[in-house]
């Protein structure tokens, strides 16, 4: 069998013009026998190369390691796509035509030259935490307006000293037109505050005292690139527990920042791609398999993975150098709130959480969280797109109408299409609080202002109660509601550059369906302008609605009620019943019997919750997705078996999970281990996907939605689809969770030939 030929699309920003970059790419491609092209334009270097997967990964690794000595990569985005059949590799020449759209670079981790300076005793920037140059430093978090000049950034208040001014105006200096250029004489300065805002120390002394505070087990609020972070000693169990208690984050995993790659290797297993992600200019949090027990267990109790990053700014590098051990580095906020960006705001909102504040006087224009990625099936998969990635655009071949898409309710992002580019905002978060809603409105306004765009249409979710939807209805712009799972599918299709027809497997926890029920286990067949719901998981009721989301035992009882009716409540061997108090059981029984406050759902996410409760893993959750995560973590490896299920071939086809649930209960009663049951459960879900794909007969299968953050489920589905002759697609640069909804909304609105307002109550396919 001939190896599969794939195409990798690469977009590079940085010092890559006039340094021999295109000839270097050409020679490397010819050596590896790749086909395709490289092109240099005012917006960066664009590459498309075709070859086998292994050779393309070699190409990407060598590209960064062997690049010309005078070049500097500030941002590199790569996506694996279908091959188009290039016959040679060539250097193409840019034809700059049509309207140009300015590209704002993300905030970039320190380059090697700047790091060398801050640790050089003889350098004038020795231990200066705001050192940067043209090749690195803050961008998106400090820019106020285009064009990107110092006067349009939060650095305008700092007048450059003569030495910095000479660097800035010298074309041969690497700080030539580096807009945030500064030094200890003329630039931003650190201050250490106590909980009342009293200044305890300044400049380097503030930094050294901050390190001592962390050593002593105290909680430090640090003003980073895009907002405040909360830092404690990651080895100190009591300090971590104290942070959890004060932040009201009981069980959700905490990320850590480690001083060096060598120290990360002591704590986690590292692949070559994971190592490349850690040291990349994006410097994201990377989910890694934990190997060491020297760190606090409370970081991620019961979780085999750790979210780990390297220092992302000179300030972080200096602090971690002084400490020489890993620290927790989590968002400076209370749960469900946006991160603080201003010192006085942090004093107010983080009172009672942080003991001390390490702040500075460079204003942060917009909040930007840390990005989160993991490696799945040998590819980078972005789970939270923020610092290092946003606001780089998704490029389309044809110009589009200007669409403002306001995203979903959870993991919200906003997107804006301008000409051929779709700009997806940084992660905003869950719109559960007034602070989060304020941040969402600010980002939506900010995107339009900075790109000077007046949208022709505003796209939103069909759920009428989402705060993002309510915001969209208030705008004096034609409204275009988009069904949630259709947006998921279009988002994945857009970044994989595939067109209809395609079969979408859109699985998540909650989405407003066209029939008014809660969707979430959907199979959608994409047409040129709309979709057909060709299959879905069998529906069941959620007693208490939102309460069932927080209490998987309720979801399990709703599932069993759909199977057995009221007699289910007479059984005394069901774990969800044993773990519920009599008054709760009586209330749930009445809700299910009468159908009150018990919406119907086809959700795959709720199916995960129900199974977790049935086998005794999780009856209540502390954060979204916790039950599903614990199911994944419990999987016993090397189990190939799966459970039975039934396809009721109506229109749409209904996937009946009852045979699977009956066998799960039987396995449980026979003493089968949780690891065996969870492995068979996941395998069954993959078999369901393959069976529906065979029934529909569409070769292209798109895997999207929050359920596919589950690495085992995604990789198993990819493998089974591939083995069965299908072509699977999944997310890479855009989150598979609701962080990708805004991109899908743009694509839905731009597909419609008639631009007209669609009323929210109309059950039309959007």
MARTORFI-100450 format. One line per 10 residues: number of its first residue (from 0); their letters; for each residue z negated, x negated, y of C-alpha. Coordinates in steps of 0.05 Angstrom, whole numbers, padded with zeros to 5 digits, always signed. Layout:
NUM = A = Z/X/Y ~ ... .
***
This chain:
0 = XXXXXXXXXX = +00000/+00000/+00000 ~ +00019/-00027/+00069 ~ -00041/-00036/+00115 ~ -00047/+00016/+00170 ~ -00018/-00006/+00237 ~ -00059/+00016/+00297 ~ -00053/+00008/+00372 ~ -00108/-00019/+00417 ~ -00105/-00001/+00491 ~ -00143/-00049/+00537 .
10 = XXXXXXXXXX = -00157/-00042/+00611 ~ -00187/-00104/+00645 ~ -00215/-00109/+00715 ~ -00239/-00174/+00747 ~ -00213/-00242/+00768 ~ -00151/-00236/+00724 ~ -00094/-00244/+00774 ~ -00063/-00311/+00789 ~ -00103/-00348/+00735 ~ -00053/-00349/+00678 .
20 = XXXXXXXXXX = -00081/-00287/+00645 ~ -00015/-00254/+00624 ~ +00014/-00317/+00593 ~ -00052/-00326/+00556 ~ -00049/-00255/+00528 ~ +00024/-00266/+00509 ~ +00009/-00331/+00470 ~ -00051/-00300/+00435 ~ -00011/-00238/+00415 ~ +00047/-00280/+00389 .
30 = XXXXXXXXXX = -00001/-00324/+00349 ~ -00031/-00261/+00317 ~ +00038/-00230/+00307 ~ +00021/-00169/+00349 ~ +00072/-00123/+00381 ~ +00065/-00090/+00449 ~ +00060/-00112/+00522 ~ +00016/-00137/+00578 ~ +00022/-00115/+00650 ~ -00012/-00137/+00714 .
40 = XXXXXXXXXX = -00021/-00087/+00771 ~ -00064/-00078/+00833 ~ -00113/-00039/+00789 ~ -00122/-00091/+00735 ~ -00090/-00119/+00672 ~ -00065/-00068/+00622 ~ -00051/-00086/+00549 ~ -00025/-00048/+00490 ~ -00021/-00085/+00424 ~ -00004/-00061/+00354 .
50 = XXXXXXXXXX = -00027/-00091/+00288 ~ -00077/-00080/+00232 ~ -00148/-00062/+00250 ~ -00176/-00129/+00230 ~ -00124/-00168/+00270 ~ -00135/-00124/+00332 ~ -00210/-00138/+00329 ~ -00195/-00212/+00325 ~ -00151/-00203/+00386 ~ -00207/-00170/+00426 .
60 = XXXXXXXXXX = -00259/-00221/+00406 ~ -00214/-00281/+00421 ~ -00190/-00249/+00486 ~ -00261/-00253/+00515 ~ -00280/-00320/+00483 ~ -00216/-00358/+00499 ~ -00195/-00328/+00566 ~ -00169/-00377/+00620 ~ -00226/-00418/+00650 ~ -00214/-00392/+00721 .
70 = XXXXXXXXXX = -00213/-00319/+00699 ~ -00272/-00271/+00699 ~ -00274/-00205/+00663 ~ -00316/-00155/+00701 ~ -00299/-00095/+00658 ~ -00261/-00089/+00592 ~ -00248/-00020/+00562 ~ -00214/-00017/+00495 ~ -00194/+00043/+00453 ~ -00161/+00046/+00384 .
80 = XXXXXXXXXX = -00102/+00095/+00383 ~ -00042/+00114/+00341 ~ +00014/+00063/+00338 ~ +00078/+00078/+00375 ~ +00123/+00028/+00340 ~ +00133/-00031/+00388 ~ +00182/-00082/+00361 ~ +00164/-00143/+00403 ~ +00108/-00167/+00449 ~ +00129/-00176/+00522 .
90 = XXXXXXXXXX = +00102/-00188/+00591 ~ +00119/-00128/+00634 ~ +00123/-00128/+00709 ~ +00087/-00077/+00751 ~ +00126/-00025/+00790 ~ +00076/-00002/+00842 ~ +00101/+00066/+00862 ~ +00073/+00134/+00881 ~ +00004/+00149/+00907 ~ -00049/+00097/+00893 .
100 = XXXXXXXXXX = -00120/+00114/+00874 ~ -00175/+00065/+00889 ~ -00214/+00042/+00828 ~ -00288/+00033/+00841 ~ -00317/-00017/+00792 ~ -00382/-00002/+00756 ~ -00444/-00044/+00767 ~ -00433/-00110/+00731 ~ -00483/-00155/+00696 ~ -00493/-00226/+00724 .
110 = XXXXXXXXXX = -00439/-00276/+00710 ~ -00456/-00345/+00679 ~ -00446/-00380/+00746 ~ -00496/-00337/+00783 ~ -00546/-00343/+00726 ~ -00540/-00418/+00728 ~ -00555/-00417/+00803 ~ -00618/-00375/+00799 ~ -00648/-00423/+00747 ~ -00626/-00487/+00783 .
120 = XXXXXXXXXX = -00684/-00517/+00821 ~ -00637/-00551/+00870 ~ -00596/-00489/+00887 ~ -00609/-00449/+00950 ~ -00609/-00386/+00908 ~ -00661/-00412/+00859 ~ -00701/-00351/+00833 ~ -00666/-00305/+00883 ~ -00663/-00237/+00847 ~ -00604/-00209/+00887 .
130 = XXXXXXXXXX = -00554/-00265/+00872 ~ -00483/-00242/+00860 ~ -00410/-00261/+00871 ~ -00341/-00231/+00868 ~ -00346/-00231/+00792 ~ -00411/-00194/+00784 ~ -00466/-00152/+00816 ~ -00476/-00081/+00842 ~ -00415/-00039/+00858 ~ -00419/+00036/+00843 .
140 = XXXXXXXXXX = -00493/+00041/+00859 ~ -00485/+00013/+00930 ~ -00418/+00039/+00955 ~ -00419/+00095/+01005 ~ -00345/+00103/+01022 ~ -00277/+00074/+01007 ~ -00250/+00023/+01020 ~ -00299/-00022/+00986 ~ -00320/-00064/+01046 ~ -00390/-00088/+01063 .
150 = XXXXXXXXXX = -00394/-00039/+01121 ~ -00385/+00018/+01071 ~ -00442/-00005/+01026 ~ -00517/-00005/+01029 ~ -00512/-00080/+01045 ~ -00488/-00065/+01116 ~ -00560/-00070/+01141 ~ -00564/-00144/+01119 ~ -00527/-00191/+01166 ~ -00502/-00253/+01130 .
160 = XXXXXXXXXX = -00531/-00320/+01150 ~ -00481/-00375/+01169 ~ -00478/-00404/+01099 ~ -00466/-00337/+01066 ~ -00415/-00319/+01119 ~ -00376/-00384/+01104 ~ -00375/-00367/+01030 ~ -00352/-00296/+01045 ~ -00293/-00320/+01087 ~ -00271/-00379/+01043 .
170 = XXXXXXXXXX = -00213/-00359/+00997 ~ -00231/-00417/+00951 ~ -00302/-00395/+00942 ~ -00321/-00347/+00886 ~ -00359/-00306/+00938 ~ -00296/-00294/+00979 ~ -00303/-00221/+01000 ~ -00362/-00210/+00953 ~ -00388/-00149/+00991 ~ -00461/-00154/+00966 .
180 = XXXXXXXXXX = -00464/-00229/+00981 ~ -00534/-00250/+01002 ~ -00586/-00305/+00996 ~ -00662/-00312/+01006 ~ -00651/-00324/+01081 ~ -00610/-00261/+01097 ~ -00612/-00214/+01038 ~ -00656/-00162/+01006 ~ -00728/-00180/+00989 ~ -00779/-00159/+00936 .
190 = XXXXXXXXXX = -00846/-00128/+00948 ~ -00902/-00112/+00898 ~ -00940/-00048/+00914 ~ -01002/-00017/+00885 ~ -01006/+00057/+00869 ~ -01019/+00075/+00942 ~ -00960/+00035/+00968 ~ -01001/-00023/+00995 ~ -00961/-00089/+00994 ~ -00995/-00138/+00947 .
200 = XXXXXXXXXX = -00942/-00194/+00948 ~ -00872/-00209/+00971 ~ -00811/-00247/+00947 ~ -00820/-00294/+00888 ~ -00895/-00285/+00887 ~ -00884/-00210/+00877 ~ -00840/-00225/+00817 ~ -00891/-00273/+00786 ~ -00948/-00224/+00796 ~ -00906/-00168/+00765 .
210 = XXXXXXXXXX = -00899/-00210/+00702 ~ -00975/-00217/+00699 ~ -00983/-00142/+00706 ~ -00940/-00130/+00645 ~ -00977/-00185/+00606 ~ -01042/-00148/+00621 ~ -01016/-00084/+00588 ~ -01004/-00046/+00653 ~ -00944/-00003/+00669 ~ -00896/-00031/+00721 .
220 = XXXXXXXXXX = -00844/+00012/+00757 ~ -00786/-00034/+00774 ~ -00730/-00016/+00822 ~ -00667/-00038/+00785 ~ -00593/-00033/+00799 ~ -00586/+00043/+00795 ~ -00658/+00067/+00799 ~ -00729/+00054/+00777 ~ -00748/+00035/+00706 ~ -00817/+00036/+00673 .
230 = XXXXXXXXXX = -00835/-00029/+00639 ~ -00890/-00047/+00590 ~ -00901/-00101/+00538 ~ -00860/-00077/+00477 ~ -00908/-00113/+00430 ~ -00970/-00078/+00457 ~ -00982/-00014/+00418 ~ -01035/+00013/+00466 ~ -00991/+00000/+00527 ~ -00932/+00036/+00495 .
240 = XXXXXXXXXX = -00976/+00095/+00476 ~ -01004/+00098/+00547 ~ -00933/+00100/+00574 ~ -00914/+00156/+00526 ~ -00975/+00197/+00545 ~ -00965/+00190/+00620 ~ -00889/+00200/+00618 ~ -00897/+00261/+00573 ~ -00849/+00231/+00523 ~ -00887/+00240/+00458 .
250 = XXXXXXXXXX = -00837/+00218/+00405 ~ -00767/+00206/+00435 ~ -00747/+00133/+00422 ~ -00758/+00082/+00477 ~ -00708/+00027/+00493 ~ -00727/-00046/+00499 ~ -00700/-00104/+00540 ~ -00703/-00172/+00507 ~ -00700/-00240/+00541 ~ -00644/-00268/+00498 .
260 = XXXXXXXXXX = -00594/-00256/+00443 ~ -00635/-00304/+00399 ~ -00697/-00261/+00406 ~ -00657/-00197/+00390 ~ -00634/-00230/+00325 ~ -00707/-00238/+00305 ~ -00720/-00164/+00315 ~ -00655/-00131/+00294 ~ -00594/-00140/+00250 ~ -00532/-00157/+00290 .
270 = XXXXXXXXXX = -00458/-00151/+00275 ~ -00405/-00190/+00314 ~ -00384/-00128/+00352 ~ -00456/-00109/+00369 ~ -00468/-00179/+00395 ~ -00405/-00175/+00438 ~ -00430/-00109/+00468 ~ -00498/-00138/+00485 ~ -00469/-00196/+00524 ~ -00412/-00157/+00556 .
280 = XXXXXXXXXX = -00409/-00145/+00631 ~ -00428/-00073/+00617 ~ -00494/-00096/+00586 ~ -00510/-00028/+00553 ~ -00567/-00007/+00508 ~ -00540/-00018/+00437 ~ -00570/+00019/+00378 ~ -00587/-00033/+00326 ~ -00619/-00033/+00257 ~ -00691/-00057/+00263 .
290 = XXXXXXXXXX = -00713/-00116/+00220 ~ -00780/-00140/+00249 ~ -00848/-00107/+00252 ~ -00875/-00150/+00309 ~ -00857/-00097/+00361 ~ -00900/-00034/+00373 ~ -00888/+00019/+00321 ~ -00892/+00073/+00375 ~ -00826/+00049/+00405 ~ -00788/+00092/+00354 .
300 = XXXXXXXXXX = -00836/+00116/+00300 ~ -00800/+00134/+00236 ~ -00734/+00110/+00264 ~ -00698/+00052/+00230 ~ -00660/+00037/+00295 ~ -00679/+00008/+00362 ~ -00643/+00015/+00428 ~ -00638/-00057/+00454 ~ -00607/-00089/+00516 ~ -00605/-00155/+00550 .
310 = XXXXXXXXXX = -00624/-00164/+00624 ~ -00573/-00129/+00667 ~ -00588/-00161/+00736 ~ -00615/-00227/+00763 ~ -00681/-00192/+00776 ~ -00687/-00172/+00702 ~ -00666/-00242/+00680 ~ -00720/-00275/+00722 ~ -00775/-00227/+00700 ~ -00757/-00232/+00626 .
320 = XXXXXXXXXX = -00753/-00308/+00633 ~ -00824/-00309/+00660 ~ -00848/-00263/+00604 ~ -00811/-00292/+00545 ~ -00821/-00229/+00504 ~ -00787/-00160/+00500 ~ -00808/-00102/+00545 ~ -00799/-00028/+00542 ~ -00747/-00010/+00596 ~ -00743/+00065/+00602 .
330 = XXXXXXXXXX = -00720/+00110/+00658 ~ -00767/+00117/+00717 ~ -00778/+00192/+00714 ~ -00816/+00247/+00681 ~ -00780/+00280/+00623 ~ -00719/+00322/+00644 ~ -00719/+00293/+00715 ~ -00668/+00244/+00745 ~ -00691/+00173/+00756 ~ -00723/+00153/+00823 .
340 = XXXXXXXXXX = -00681/+00111/+00870 ~ -00726/+00102/+00931 ~ -00793/+00068/+00934 ~ -00830/+00123/+00971 ~ -00799/+00175/+00924 ~ -00823/+00133/+00865 ~ -00894/+00130/+00893 ~ -00895/+00205/+00896 ~ -00859/+00223/+00831 ~ -00886/+00167/+00788 .
350 = XXXXXXXXXX = -00958/+00173/+00811 ~ -01001/+00176/+00750 ~ -00949/+00140/+00707 ~ -00939/+00071/+00738 ~ -00997/+00025/+00756 ~ -00956/-00020/+00802 ~ -00887/-00018/+00835 ~ -00838/-00077/+00842 ~ -00790/-00053/+00894 ~ -00740/-00080/+00945 .
360 = XXXXXXXXXX = -00706/-00060/+01010 ~ -00634/-00054/+00986 ~ -00619/+00021/+00985 ~ -00591/+00052/+00922 ~ -00535/+00100/+00942 ~ -00531/+00137/+00875 ~ -00574/+00137/+00813 ~ -00543/+00104/+00752 ~ -00579/+00103/+00684 ~ -00570/+00051/+00630 .
370 = XXXXXXXXXX = -00512/+00066/+00583 ~ -00523/+00075/+00508 ~ -00473/+00054/+00455 ~ -00471/+00045/+00380 ~ -00421/+00016/+00331 ~ -00390/+00068/+00285 ~ -00336/+00053/+00234 ~ -00324/-00015/+00266 ~ -00313/+00014/+00336 ~ -00354/+00020/+00399 .
380 = XXXXXXXXXX = -00379/+00091/+00411 ~ -00409/+00108/+00478 ~ -00466/+00159/+00473 ~ -00488/+00157/+00545 ~ -00438/+00134/+00597 ~ -00470/+00106/+00660 ~ -00482/+00036/+00686 ~ -00426/-00012/+00667 ~ -00377/+00044/+00649 ~ -00378/+00098/+00703 .
390 = XXXXXXXXXX = -00337/+00114/+00744 ~ -00278/+00079/+00710 ~ -00225/+00133/+00700 ~ -00188/+00162/+00641 ~ -00114/+00150/+00656 ~ -00061/+00203/+00643 ~ +00013/+00190/+00643 ~ +00030/+00249/+00688 ~ +00000/+00270/+00753 ~ -00045/+00332/+00750 .
400 = XXXXXXXXXX = -00071/+00385/+00796 ~ -00138/+00365/+00826 ~ -00192/+00395/+00782 ~ -00267/+00390/+00794 ~ -00303/+00401/+00727 ~ -00378/+00413/+00730 ~ -00395/+00401/+00657 ~ -00448/+00432/+00613 ~ -00522/+00446/+00619 ~ -00547/+00388/+00576 .
410 = XXXXXXXXXX = -00527/+00315/+00583 ~ -00488/+00337/+00644 ~ -00432/+00297/+00676 ~ -00382/+00318/+00729 ~ -00308/+00300/+00728 ~ -00253/+00300/+00781 ~ -00178/+00291/+00770 ~ -00140/+00254/+00825 ~ -00065/+00243/+00813 ~ -00061/+00210/+00744 .
420 = XXXXXXXXXX = -00135/+00191/+00739 ~ -00195/+00230/+00715 ~ -00260/+00203/+00742 ~ -00320/+00221/+00698 ~ -00387/+00213/+00734 ~ -00447/+00175/+00710 ~ -00495/+00211/+00663 ~ -00535/+00262/+00703 ~ -00578/+00292/+00647 ~ -00605/+00360/+00628 .
430 = XXXXXXXXXX = -00604/+00411/+00685 ~ -00674/+00435/+00668 ~ -00710/+00420/+00733 ~ -00698/+00429/+00807 ~ -00694/+00353/+00815 ~ -00640/+00349/+00761 ~ -00602/+00406/+00793 ~ -00605/+00371/+00860 ~ -00578/+00307/+00829 ~ -00522/+00346/+00797 .
440 = XXXXXXXXXX = -00502/+00379/+00864 ~ -00504/+00311/+00898 ~ -00458/+00279/+00846 ~ -00409/+00337/+00849 ~ -00405/+00330/+00925 ~ -00404/+00254/+00923 ~ -00343/+00250/+00876 ~ -00301/+00294/+00921 ~ -00323/+00257/+00984 ~ -00313/+00187/+00959 .
450 = XXXXXXXXXX = -00243/+00201/+00932 ~ -00225/+00247/+00991 ~ -00204/+00301/+00942 ~ -00202/+00376/+00954 ~ -00198/+00408/+00885 ~ -00146/+00461/+00871 ~ -00189/+00491/+00817 ~ -00261/+00485/+00792 ~ -00272/+00486/+00716 ~ -00339/+00505/+00685 .
460 = XXXXXXXXXX = -00370/+00527/+00620 ~ -00363/+00600/+00600 ~ -00439/+00608/+00594 ~ -00456/+00650/+00655 ~ -00528/+00626/+00658 ~ -00515/+00551/+00661 ~ -00535/+00523/+00728 ~ -00470/+00484/+00731 ~ -00431/+00549/+00721 ~ -00471/+00584/+00775 .
470 = XXXXXXXXXX = -00456/+00526/+00822 ~ -00382/+00532/+00807 ~ -00381/+00606/+00823 ~ -00409/+00591/+00892 ~ -00350/+00546/+00912 ~ -00292/+00574/+00950 ~ -00243/+00548/+00898 ~ -00207/+00586/+00841 ~ -00253/+00587/+00780 ~ -00232/+00568/+00710 .
480 = XXXXXXXXXX = -00284/+00579/+00655 ~ -00273/+00538/+00592 ~ -00301/+00553/+00523 ~ -00352/+00499/+00505 ~ -00323/+00475/+00439 ~ -00252/+00477/+00464 ~ -00275/+00429/+00519 ~ -00306/+00384/+00467 ~ -00240/+00382/+00428 ~ -00196/+00369/+00489 .
490 = XXXXXXXXXX = -00242/+00313/+00512 ~ -00232/+00277/+00446 ~ -00157/+00290/+00446 ~ -00151/+00263/+00516 ~ -00184/+00196/+00503 ~ -00146/+00188/+00437 ~ -00081/+00206/+00472 ~ -00060/+00258/+00421 ~ -00024/+00324/+00434 ~ -00026/+00391/+00399 .
500 = XXXXXXXXXX = -00023/+00413/+00345 ~ -00089/+00386/+00319 ~ -00149/+00413/+00281 ~ -00215/+00405/+00317 ~ -00282/+00402/+00282 ~ -00328/+00419/+00340 ~ -00400/+00417/+00316 ~ -00462/+00418/+00359 ~ -00525/+00458/+00373 ~ -00505/+00511/+00423 .
510 = XXXXXXXXXX = -00443/+00537/+00458 ~ -00425/+00605/+00487 ~ -00373/+00637/+00442 ~ -00315/+00682/+00461 ~ -00349/+00739/+00422 ~ -00415/+00731/+00459 ~ -00451/+00697/+00400 ~ -00475/+00625/+00397 ~ -00421/+00580/+00368 ~ -00432/+00510/+00342 .
520 = XXXXXXXXXX = -00399/+00502/+00273 ~ -00326/+00511/+00295 ~ -00257/+00493/+00269 ~ -00206/+00502/+00325 ~ -00131/+00495/+00319 ~ -00103/+00469/+00384 ~ -00038/+00497/+00410 ~ +00000/+00476/+00472 ~ -00041/+00518/+00520 ~ -00098/+00548/+00480 .
530 = XXXXXXXXXX = -00133/+00548/+00413 ~ -00145/+00591/+00351 ~ -00213/+00595/+00318 ~ -00190/+00584/+00247 ~ -00258/+00575/+00213 ~ -00332/+00572/+00227 ~ -00398/+00567/+00191 ~ -00430/+00632/+00167 ~ -00473/+00662/+00221 ~ -00548/+00674/+00218 .
540 = XXXXXXXXXX = -00601/+00696/+00268 ~ -00646/+00652/+00310 ~ -00713/+00689/+00317 ~ -00737/+00678/+00387 ~ -00673/+00646/+00413 ~ -00692/+00583/+00450 ~ -00759/+00582/+00414 ~ -00722/+00571/+00348 ~ -00689/+00509/+00378 ~ -00757/+00479/+00389 .
550 = XXXXXXXXXX = -00785/+00504/+00323 ~ -00737/+00490/+00265 ~ -00783/+00531/+00219 ~ -00760/+00593/+00257 ~ -00688/+00572/+00246 ~ -00701/+00562/+00172 ~ -00731/+00632/+00167 ~ -00670/+00661/+00202 ~ -00625/+00626/+00152 ~ -00665/+00651/+00092 .
560 = XXXXXXXXXX = -00667/+00722/+00121 ~ -00590/+00721/+00122 ~ -00592/+00703/+00048 ~ -00650/+00745/+00021 ~ -00668/+00797/+00073 ~ -00739/+00820/+00083 ~ -00761/+00800/+00013 ~ -00759/+00728/+00035 ~ -00826/+00738/+00070 ~ -00860/+00754/+00004 .
570 = XXXXXXXXXX = -00849/+00684/-00024 ~ -00908/+00637/-00021 ~ -00871/+00572/-00039 ~ -00828/+00566/+00023 ~ -00850/+00508/+00067 ~ -00832/+00541/+00134 ~ -00876/+00601/+00115 ~ -00933/+00557/+00093 ~ -00930/+00519/+00160 ~ -00930/+00583/+00203 .
580 = XXXXXXXXXX = -00991/+00623/+00224 ~ -00994/+00697/+00201 ~ -00985/+00724/+00271 ~ -00922/+00682/+00281 ~ -00894/+00705/+00214 ~ -00906/+00778/+00231 ~ -00871/+00770/+00298 ~ -00812/+00733/+00268 ~ -00806/+00785/+00213 ~ -00801/+00841/+00263 .
590 = XXXXXXXXXX = -00750/+00804/+00306 ~ -00705/+00791/+00246 ~ -00711/+00861/+00217 ~ -00694/+00894/+00283 ~ -00647/+00840/+00309 ~ -00688/+00833/+00373 ~ -00688/+00768/+00411 ~ -00651/+00738/+00352 ~ -00580/+00718/+00372 ~ -00528/+00704/+00320 .
600 = XXXXXXXXXX = -00505/+00632/+00312 ~ -00454/+00593/+00273 ~ -00485/+00527/+00296 ~ -00480/+00465/+00253 ~ -00537/+00435/+00294 ~ -00582/+00493/+00276 ~ -00562/+00485/+00203 ~ -00589/+00414/+00206 ~ -00653/+00441/+00236 ~ -00661/+00493/+00182 .
610 = XXXXXXXXXX = -00651/+00443/+00125 ~ -00701/+00395/+00157 ~ -00753/+00451/+00158 ~ -00737/+00476/+00088 ~ -00749/+00408/+00056 ~ -00812/+00394/+00098 ~ -00785/+00340/+00144 ~ -00794/+00374/+00211 ~ -00823/+00442/+00231 ~ -00826/+00431/+00306 .
620 = XXXXXXXXXX = -00786/+00383/+00350 ~ -00807/+00343/+00411 ~ -00737/+00327/+00435 ~ -00666/+00351/+00424 ~ -00635/+00329/+00358 ~ -00701/+00303/+00328 ~ -00696/+00343/+00264 ~ -00623/+00322/+00252 ~ -00640/+00249/+00266 ~ -00696/+00251/+00214 .
630 = XXXXXXXXXX = -00649/+00281/+00163 ~ -00601/+00223/+00174 ~ -00656/+00171/+00170 ~ -00681/+00200/+00104 ~ -00614/+00192/+00068 ~ -00617/+00155/+00002 ~ -00557/+00108/+00001 ~ -00502/+00107/-00052 ~ -00507/+00181/-00069 ~ -00437/+00210/-00079 .
640 = XXXXXXXXXX = -00457/+00280/-00103 ~ -00451/+00342/-00059 ~ -00471/+00415/-00062 ~ -00427/+00477/-00073 ~ -00404/+00521/-00016 ~ -00355/+00579/-00011 ~ -00296/+00592/+00036 ~ -00286/+00665/+00052 ~ -00213/+00664/+00071 ~ -00213/+00718/+00124 .
650 = XXXXXXXXXX = -00187/+00707/+00194 ~ -00223/+00665/+00214 ~ -00246/+00632/+00150 ~ -00322/+00635/+00141 ~ -00356/+00576/+00108 ~ -00413/+00604/+00067 ~ -00470/+00554/+00062 ~ -00512/+00598/+00017 ~ -00494/+00563/-00049 ~ -00515/+00497/-00017 .
660 = XXXXXXXXXX = -00582/+00524/+00009 ~ -00597/+00556/-00059 ~ -00586/+00489/-00094 ~ -00627/+00452/-00042 ~ -00686/+00498/-00056 ~ -00674/+00489/-00131 ~ -00673/+00412/-00124 ~ -00736/+00416/-00082 ~ -00772/+00459/-00135 ~ -00752/+00409/-00189 .
670 = XXXXXXXXXX = -00783/+00351/-00151 ~ -00719/+00318/-00126 ~ -00733/+00268/-00070 ~ -00718/+00283/+00003 ~ -00670/+00223/+00006 ~ -00628/+00251/-00051 ~ -00626/+00321/-00021 ~ -00607/+00297/+00049 ~ -00552/+00252/+00022 ~ -00522/+00311/-00016 .
680 = XXXXXXXXXX = -00528/+00355/+00046 ~ -00490/+00306/+00089 ~ -00438/+00296/+00036 ~ -00428/+00371/+00031 ~ -00414/+00376/+00105 ~ -00360/+00323/+00098 ~ -00330/+00361/+00039 ~ -00330/+00425/+00081 ~ -00289/+00389/+00134 ~ -00239/+00364/+00083 .
690 = XXXXXXXXXX = -00233/+00433/+00049 ~ -00219/+00469/+00115 ~ -00169/+00414/+00135 ~ -00132/+00427/+00069 ~ -00133/+00501/+00081 ~ -00105/+00495/+00151 ~ -00056/+00441/+00133 ~ -00058/+00402/+00199 ~ -00058/+00327/+00188 ~ -00091/+00308/+00255 .
700 = XXXXXXXXXX = -00166/+00323/+00252 ~ -00210/+00314/+00313 ~ -00285/+00304/+00302 ~ -00326/+00322/+00364 ~ -00392/+00351/+00388 ~ -00464/+00327/+00386 ~ -00470/+00330/+00310 ~ -00422/+00271/+00305 ~ -00472/+00225/+00338 ~ -00498/+00223/+00266 .
710 = XXXXXXXXXX = -00468/+00158/+00242 ~ -00471/+00176/+00168 ~ -00438/+00243/+00177 ~ -00383/+00214/+00222 ~ -00367/+00155/+00177 ~ -00369/+00197/+00114 ~ -00323/+00249/+00145 ~ -00275/+00195/+00170 ~ -00272/+00163/+00101 ~ -00263/+00229/+00063 .
720 = XXXXXXXXXX = -00209/+00254/+00110 ~ -00172/+00188/+00106 ~ -00177/+00187/+00030 ~ -00149/+00258/+00029 ~ -00088/+00240/+00071 ~ -00111/+00265/+00139 ~ -00114/+00226/+00205 ~ -00183/+00231/+00236 ~ -00198/+00219/+00309 ~ -00266/+00211/+00342 .
730 = XXXXXXXXXX = -00297/+00191/+00409 ~ -00299/+00119/+00434 ~ -00307/+00113/+00510 ~ -00328/+00185/+00526 ~ -00391/+00215/+00495 ~ -00382/+00261/+00435 ~ -00442/+00301/+00460 ~ -00441/+00346/+00522 ~ -00431/+00284/+00566 ~ -00357/+00292/+00548 .
740 = XXXXXXXXXX = -00351/+00366/+00565 ~ -00329/+00355/+00638 ~ -00269/+00314/+00616 ~ -00249/+00369/+00567 ~ -00256/+00421/+00623 ~ -00208/+00382/+00666 ~ -00158/+00379/+00609 ~ -00164/+00454/+00595 ~ -00153/+00473/+00668 ~ -00095/+00424/+00675 .
750 = XXXXXXXXXX = -00060/+00452/+00612 ~ -00052/+00522/+00639 ~ +00017/+00536/+00671 ~ -00012/+00591/+00715 ~ -00068/+00569/+00761 ~ -00107/+00633/+00771 ~ -00180/+00653/+00772 ~ -00207/+00674/+00704 ~ -00268/+00720/+00710 ~ -00328/+00696/+00669 .
760 = XXXXXX = -00335/+00762/+00633 ~ -00263/+00762/+00608 ~ -00259/+00740/+00535 ~ -00196/+00701/+00545 ~ -00183/+00635/+00511 ~ -00191/+00582/+00564 .
***
